[in-house]
Amino acid sequence: QAQLVESGGGLVQPGGSLRLSCAASGIMFSIYTMGWYRQAPGKRRELVASLTSGGSTNSADSVKGRFTISRDNAKNTVDLQMNSLKPEDTAVYYCNAYNSLLVLNYWGQGTQVTVSS
């Protein structure tokens, strides 16, 4: 049974940093594209950053230069390092595992990130 569990969210002041972590179980982690999405109140869920099994990354223009995604296939984890946080980064952040060949898509339960003074 696939499970993604996020951790590391919280309240931070503008300009601060947070590191989100997602631990995966029940999947062959190394073959999945891992991603972080976020959803702010009243808005659609959007891609923040993704990292393929081959090491290719994709990220939203709004976070380029501030957020970094990384994965550890030995530990089945994917992290999102968030620096220079802004109030507009406030959202629930979701971990995602996707494999296009197997047509499998899994989500975590989400973790709240609030950027406020």
Residue pairs with C-beta under 8 A, 6 or more apart in sequence:
1 26
2 24
2 25
2 26
2 27
2 97
2 104
2 106
3 24
3 25
3 26
3 106
4 22
4 23
4 24
4 95
4 96
4 97
4 106
4 107
4 108
4 109
5 22
5 23
5 25
5 95
5 108
5 109
6 20
6 21
6 22
6 93
6 94
6 95
6 108
6 109
6 110
6 111
7 20
7 21
7 22
7 23
7 111
8 18
8 19
8 20
8 21
8 111
9 18
9 20
9 93
9 111
9 112
9 113
10 18
10 112
10 113
10 114
11 114
11 116
12 18
12 85
12 113
12 114
12 115
13 115
13 116
13 117
14 85
14 86
14 87
14 115
14 116
14 117
15 84
15 85
16 85
16 115
17 81
17 82
17 83
17 84
17 85
18 82
18 85
18 113
19 79
19 80
19 81
19 82
20 36
20 79
20 80
20 82
20 93
20 95
20 111
20 113
21 77
21 78
21 79
21 80
22 34
22 36
22 77
22 78
22 79
22 95
22 108
23 75
23 76
23 77
24 32
24 34
24 76
24 77
24 78
24 95
24 97
25 76
27 97
27 104
27 106
29 73
29 76
29 97
30 53
30 73
31 53
31 99
32 53
32 97
32 98
32 99
32 104
33 50
33 51
33 52
33 53
33 97
33 98
33 99
33 100
34 50
34 51
34 69
34 71
34 78
34 95
34 96
34 97
34 98
35 47
35 48
35 49
35 50
35 51
35 69
35 78
35 95
35 96
35 97
35 98
36 47
36 48
36 49
36 50
36 69
36 78
36 80
36 93
36 94
36 95
36 96
37 45
37 46
37 47
37 48
37 93
37 94
37 96
38 45
38 46
38 48
38 89
38 91
38 92
38 93
38 94
38 113
39 45
39 46
39 91
39 92
39 94
39 110
40 88
40 90
40 91
40 92
43 91
45 94
46 60
47 58
47 59
47 60
48 59
48 60
48 63
48 67
48 69
48 80
48 93
49 57
49 58
49 59
49 60
49 63
49 67
49 68
49 69
49 80
50 57
50 58
50 59
50 69
50 96
51 57
51 69
51 70
51 71
51 78
57 69
59 67
59 69
62 88
63 82
63 89
66 82
66 83
66 84
66 85
67 80
67 81
67 82
67 83
68 80
68 81
68 83
69 78
69 79
69 80
69 81
70 78
70 79
70 81
71 77
71 78
71 79
72 78
72 79
78 95
80 93
82 89
82 113
85 113
85 115
86 115
87 115
87 116
88 115
89 113
89 115
90 113
90 114
90 115
90 116
91 112
91 113
92 110
92 111
92 112
92 113
93 110
93 111
93 112
93 113
94 107
94 108
94 109
94 110
95 107
95 108
96 105
96 106
96 107
96 108
97 104
97 105
97 106
98 104
98 105
98 106
99 105
